[in-house]
Amino acid sequence: MTSAITPAHILVVDDEPDLRTLYELTLLREGYRIDTAGDLQQARSLLMAHHYDVLITDMRLPDGLGLTLICELKAEHRHEQCVVITAYGSAENAVEALKSGAFDYLTKPVDLKQFRQVIASAVRSQAATAVAVKPVIPNAGPGILGQRALARLIGQSPGMRQIKERIVKVATSMAPVLVTGESGTGKELVAYAIHANSHRAKGPWVAVNCSAIPDALLEAEFFGSKKGAYTGSHVDREGFFQAASGGTLFLDEIGDLPLPMQSKLLRAIQERRVRPLGSTQEDIIDARIVSATHKDLAQEVQNGHFRQDLFYRLNVIDMTIPPLRERPEDLPDLCHALLARIAEESGAPVPAIQASDLEKLGCLRLPGNVRELENLLHRAVALGNGESLQFDAFSTPVSDGLSAFPAQTSPMDHAVIPSDLQQHLDDLERQILRRALQATGFNRTAAAAQLGLSLRQMRYRIARLHIDSAQQDDTDVAPV
Ligand SMILES: Nc1ncnc2c1ncn2[C@@H]1O[C@H](COP(=O)(O)OP(=O)(O)OP(=O)(O)O)[C@@H](O)[C@H]1O
């Protein structure tokens, strides 16, 4: 163990004496204090007598399941971080363990390097939790970061309150989280808040938009590459997994990942190691995975577009953010916070919003959710006189996002028979795409969803029709 002051105290529960000794010796060498037990009964007596930092338990024990111990500890609100050792290929057990509150799991045969890393991570997490439960922690790192991240999530509706409570609850474990919700509902903000509230808060936050990476580059981007692995690779490059080591890897738009890459991702997550392109060595990975999608992933599994086993791996904890139209009580707070943000960016005073405008905004369907609202407010500030807002969104009927904007002329209005049909259809398509992009604040994901296209199809059309979508939203930036 790295801390020399009070070595962490660990309980190892395994019925195989050889394995127990192996784990014990490995951990003793790291400087931890170790107790061992061969079955549930012995483990229970030790747990009654001592509080441990970490419990490591085999899943199958002569008198029951290791999972039972975890459930008992959780029921007693004990702070031990639990690591479960499961048989190779029993993904359900691992998922079950994480759902029950285990910090992490290892698969047999246990790789000792990985074993040491996971236990070190569990010890760090336990230490962070122990600090977090002390009453006063001035400027405590993860605490402050976490609080800030939560504060950026505006909304006091029951739906948002539940989301915030869940963020705090799930942040401390290693269990993968899948965040779902319509475009612009704040999935990335939620994912970041999970990271900022975890013991990994000071580690890297790596946000990846899976749909923005060309298929041919996916493997190199995720797993890294060695110099010369492919044409044009002049230096060794680390992949997202290596970059996120000790932190969180956020996989946005996971539903857009092509099937072959899904298999490779599954293998990496299961085996916790990746092989950079052109390398003979594998790198051990230590990143928590949080993913997000605006798609119905279960339906994608049904349709054969998403691997079921990967779905189970990523979806150990699921969080669904309700669309803005289902939490209208959040609208006033959101408007005030977004206007304050806009004013801060421009250095201008915060403009006031009329109750009548709030009411009209409440009638909009806003398919692009908070992002669309943000965009409407931006426009209203720009069109206003500095003190008051001027909404152009209400100049036309406001039944949906598209009609909130002034209508544009369509070539069909003139009802001419085109002399070049392809050109004519391209013009028409270009106009429709531009309108959808404009209506969603140039959010290609939202515009694609509105038109029933995948983001890939949208990006292809934008490129083919040379549409200037300068305000692209699908870049890989962390919220700051
Ligand atoms: N509850 C909220 N409070 C404050 N701002 C929010 C909230 N929800 C979303 N936003 C803002 O809306 C914008 C979109 O949020 P975000 O990128 O997290 O959404 P998303 O669901 O990940 O979208 P997409 O599916 O298109 O990737 C951001 O500017 C974000 O700051």
The ligand as an SDF file (V2000), in Angstrom:
LIG
                    3D

 31 33  0  0  0  0  0  0  0  0999 V2000
  -30.1770   20.6280  -16.2110 N   0  0  0  0  0  0  0  0  0  0  0  0
  -29.3790   21.4960  -16.8930 C   0  0  0  0  0  0  0  0  0  0  0  0
  -28.9320   22.6060  -16.2870 N   0  0  0  0  0  0  0  0  0  0  0  0
  -28.1500   23.4850  -16.9350 C   0  0  0  0  0  0  0  0  0  0  0  0
  -27.7600   23.3310  -18.2220 N   0  0  0  0  0  0  0  0  0  0  0  0
  -28.1620   22.2400  -18.8600 C   0  0  0  0  0  0  0  0  0  0  0  0
  -28.9920   21.2550  -18.2390 C   0  0  0  0  0  0  0  0  0  0  0  0
  -29.2350   20.2720  -19.1250 N   0  0  0  0  0  0  0  0  0  0  0  0
  -28.5900   20.6080  -20.2400 C   0  0  0  0  0  0  0  0  0  0  0  0
  -27.9460   21.7800  -20.1060 N   0  0  0  0  0  0  0  0  0  0  0  0
  -27.1540   22.4980  -21.1220 C   0  0  0  0  0  0  0  0  0  0  0  0
  -27.6810   22.0990  -22.3840 O   0  0  0  0  0  0  0  0  0  0  0  0
  -26.6330   21.8330  -23.2950 C   0  0  0  0  0  0  0  0  0  0  0  0
  -26.7140   20.3780  -23.7300 C   0  0  0  0  0  0  0  0  0  0  0  0
  -26.3340   19.5540  -22.6470 O   0  0  0  0  0  0  0  0  0  0  0  0
  -25.5840   18.1610  -22.8900 P   0  0  0  0  0  0  0  0  0  0  0  0
  -24.5500   18.2880  -23.9640 O   0  0  0  0  0  0  0  0  0  0  0  0
  -25.1390   17.6400  -21.5780 O   0  0  0  0  0  0  0  0  0  0  0  0
  -26.8090   17.3280  -23.4570 O   0  0  0  0  0  0  0  0  0  0  0  0
  -26.8270   15.8660  -24.0950 P   0  0  0  0  0  0  0  0  0  0  0  0
  -28.0480   15.2000  -23.5800 O   0  0  0  0  0  0  0  0  0  0  0  0
  -25.5100   15.1940  -23.8290 O   0  0  0  0  0  0  0  0  0  0  0  0
  -27.0000   16.1790  -25.6350 O   0  0  0  0  0  0  0  0  0  0  0  0
  -26.6660   15.2250  -26.9150 P   0  0  0  0  0  0  0  0  0  0  0  0
  -27.5300   13.9990  -26.8170 O   0  0  0  0  0  0  0  0  0  0  0  0
  -27.0670   16.0700  -28.0690 O   0  0  0  0  0  0  0  0  0  0  0  0
  -25.2070   14.9280  -26.8670 O   0  0  0  0  0  0  0  0  0  0  0  0
  -25.3430   22.1900  -22.6030 C   0  0  0  0  0  0  0  0  0  0  0  0
  -24.9960   23.5290  -22.9010 O   0  0  0  0  0  0  0  0  0  0  0  0
  -25.6880   22.0550  -21.1440 C   0  0  0  0  0  0  0  0  0  0  0  0
  -24.8810   22.8890  -20.3530 O   0  0  0  0  0  0  0  0  0  0  0  0
  1  2  1  0
  2  3  1  0
  2  7  2  0
  3  4  2  0
  4  5  1  0
  5  6  2  0
  6  7  1  0
  6 10  1  0
  7  8  1  0
  8  9  2  0
  9 10  1  0
 10 11  1  0
 11 12  1  0
 11 30  1  0
 12 13  1  0
 13 14  1  0
 13 28  1  0
 14 15  1  0
 15 16  1  0
 16 17  2  0
 16 18  1  0
 16 19  1  0
 19 20  1  0
 20 21  2  0
 20 22  1  0
 20 23  1  0
 23 24  1  0
 24 25  2  0
 24 26  1  0
 24 27  1  0
 28 29  1  0
 28 30  1  0
 30 31  1  0
M  END
$$$$
